[in-house]
Amino acid sequence: MNDVNIFLESGQVEEYCLGLLTEAAAAEVEAMANLHPGIKFLIDTTSRSLNKYAAGMGKTAGPALKASIWATLELIDKEENEFAQGLVPLIHQHSNRTQWLKLVKQKLPAQLPATDCSTIIRNDGQCMIIAIWGIEGMAEEEHHHAQESFLILEGECECRVGNQLIRLKAGDYYKMPMHVRHSVTVIKPLVGVLQRVKVA
């Protein structure tokens, strides 16, 4: 494989088009584009595609969108690093369902019982994360000092949040609004993660 192919597969062109590279790395991409018409063509087509996609989404591919994409990538990277270090990270809307399912299945009983069960997998005073096995659901409650979130790994449930009914399935993440009564009804037996983060 030649240097151009390695460069094309590195993802630098895409990062260049998103404005995520340092000045030095951006200068390297521009130098490669001046030497290789194929790289210049890829930059042009990638930029057009990103702008067309952004226009279709009603957004301009400007600094705010770039910052949002970058923040999401950093969140995903942080979770991966914490898993690699044997830590239990916070769940979020981009959490890696496969990694979480592997962790949670290690913490729950091998033979799941005929009733709900749970085990605390992180409790540091600011945050409590609980691995859950649910058949019955959760009675109505309301939180004033903790932000509650769910990551559904297997199964399905319905959350009644105030007057709304929200259906969650495997892979879904939901951040409960604070100060609102809510309950959970299990539709298909579920494995998931419940997180409560203290709020001042």
C-alpha positions in Angstrom: 0.0 0.0 0.0 1.5 3.4 -0.9 1.6 6.6 1.2 -1.4 8.1 -0.6 -3.6 5.2 0.3 -2.4 5.2 3.9 -3.1 8.9 4.0 -6.6 8.5 2.5 -7.5 5.8 5.0 -6.2 7.8 8.0 -9.4 9.9 8.3 -7.4 13.1 8.1 -9.3 14.4 5.0 -12.6 14.1 6.9 -11.2 15.7 10.0 -9.8 18.5 7.8 -13.2 19.1 6.2 -14.7 19.3 9.7 -12.1 21.7 10.8 -10.8 19.4 13.6 -7.1 19.3 12.7 -4.4 21.4 14.2 -2.8 24.1 11.9 0.2 21.9 11.3 -2.0 18.8 10.4 -4.2 21.0 8.2 -1.1 22.3 6.4 0.0 18.7 5.8 -3.4 17.8 4.2 -3.2 20.9 2.0 0.3 20.0 0.9 -0.8 16.4 0.1 -3.7 17.8 -1.9 -1.4 20.0 -3.9 0.7 17.0 -4.8 -2.1 14.5 -5.4 -5.2 15.4 -7.4 -7.1 12.4 -5.9 -6.7 13.9 -2.4 -7.9 17.3 -3.7 -10.9 15.6 -5.3 -11.7 13.8 -2.0 -11.5 17.1 0.0 -13.8 18.8 -2.5 -16.4 16.0 -2.6 -16.3 15.5 1.2 -16.8 19.2 1.8 -19.7 19.4 -0.6 -21.3 16.3 0.9 -20.9 17.7 4.5 -22.4 21.0 3.4 -25.3 19.3 1.5 -26.0 17.1 4.5 -25.9 20.1 6.9 -28.2 22.1 4.6 -30.6 19.2 4.6 -30.6 19.2 8.4 -31.3 22.9 8.5 -27.8 23.7 9.8 -24.7 25.2 8.3 -21.5 23.3 8.8 -20.2 26.0 11.0 -18.3 26.2 14.3 -21.3 25.2 16.4 -21.9 22.0 14.5 -18.2 21.2 14.5 -18.1 21.8 18.2 -21.1 19.5 18.7 -19.5 16.7 16.7 -16.2 17.1 18.5 -17.9 17.0 21.9 -19.7 13.8 21.0 -16.5 12.2 19.8 -14.7 13.2 23.0 -17.6 11.7 25.1 -17.3 8.4 23.2 -13.5 8.4 23.5 -13.7 9.1 27.3 -16.1 6.2 27.8 -13.9 3.8 25.8 -10.8 4.9 27.8 -12.6 4.4 31.1 -13.8 0.9 30.1 -10.2 0.1 29.1 -9.0 1.2 32.5 -11.5 -1.0 34.2 -13.6 1.9 35.4 -17.4 2.4 35.3 -18.1 5.5 33.2 -21.2 7.6 33.2 -23.9 6.6 30.7 -25.0 9.0 28.0 -26.9 9.0 24.7 -23.9 7.7 22.7 -22.9 4.9 25.2 -21.5 1.7 23.7 -24.4 -0.8 24.3 -22.1 -3.8 23.6 -19.5 -2.7 26.3 -22.3 -2.0 28.8 -24.0 -5.3 28.2 -20.8 -7.2 28.7 -20.2 -5.3 32.0 -23.7 -5.6 33.3 -24.0 -9.4 32.5 -20.8 -9.9 34.6 -22.5 -8.1 37.6 -25.9 -9.7 37.5 -26.6 -13.4 38.6 -25.8 -16.0 35.9 -29.3 -17.4 36.4 -31.7 -14.4 36.4 -34.4 -14.6 39.0 -38.2 -14.5 38.4 -38.3 -11.1 40.1 -36.5 -7.8 39.6 -33.0 -7.6 40.8 -30.2 -5.1 40.8 -26.6 -4.5 41.9 -24.7 -1.3 42.4 -21.7 -1.1 40.1 -20.6 2.4 41.0 -21.2 4.6 44.0 -18.8 7.4 44.6 -21.0 9.8 46.5 -21.8 11.9 43.5 -23.0 9.2 41.2 -24.7 5.8 41.6 -24.9 3.4 38.7 -27.0 0.3 39.0 -27.1 -2.8 36.8 -30.8 -3.9 36.6 -32.8 -6.9 35.6 -36.4 -6.0 35.3 -39.6 -7.9 34.9 -42.0 -6.0 37.1 -41.0 -2.3 36.5 -40.7 0.6 38.9 -43.3 2.3 41.0 -44.0 6.0 40.5 -41.3 8.3 42.0 -39.9 11.8 41.6 -36.3 13.1 42.0 -35.4 16.6 43.2 -31.7 16.2 44.0 -30.5 13.6 41.4 -30.6 13.4 37.6 -31.8 9.9 36.6 -30.9 8.3 33.3 -31.6 4.8 31.8 -29.7 2.8 29.2 -31.7 -0.2 28.0 -29.5 -3.0 27.0 -32.0 -5.8 26.3 -35.8 -5.9 26.4 -38.4 -3.1 26.3 -40.3 -0.8 28.7 -42.6 2.1 28.8 -41.9 5.1 31.0 -44.7 7.3 32.1 -43.2 10.7 32.6 -45.8 13.2 33.8 -48.5 12.8 31.1 -46.2 11.4 28.5 -45.7 7.7 27.7 -42.2 7.0 26.3 -41.3 3.5 24.9 -37.7 2.4 25.2 -36.0 -0.6 23.6 -32.6 -2.2 23.5 -30.0 0.5 22.7 -32.2 3.4 23.9 -31.0 6.0 26.4 -33.4 8.3 28.3 -32.6 11.2 30.7 -35.6 11.7 33.1 -36.6 15.3 33.7 -36.2 16.3 37.3 -39.2 17.2 39.5 -41.5 15.1 37.4 -43.3 12.0 38.6 -42.4 8.9 36.6 -42.8 5.2 36.6 -41.6 2.3 34.5 -43.6 -0.7 33.1 -41.7 -3.6 31.7 -43.0 -4.9 28.3 -40.3 -7.4 27.6 -37.9 -8.5 30.4 -35.1 -6.1 30.4 -31.4 -5.7 31.3 -30.3 -2.1 31.7 -28.4 0.5 33.5 -29.9 3.1 35.9 -27.8 6.1 36.8 -28.4 8.8 39.4 -26.1 11.8 39.5 -26.4 14.3 42.4 -27.4 17.8 41.4 -26.7 20.7 43.7 
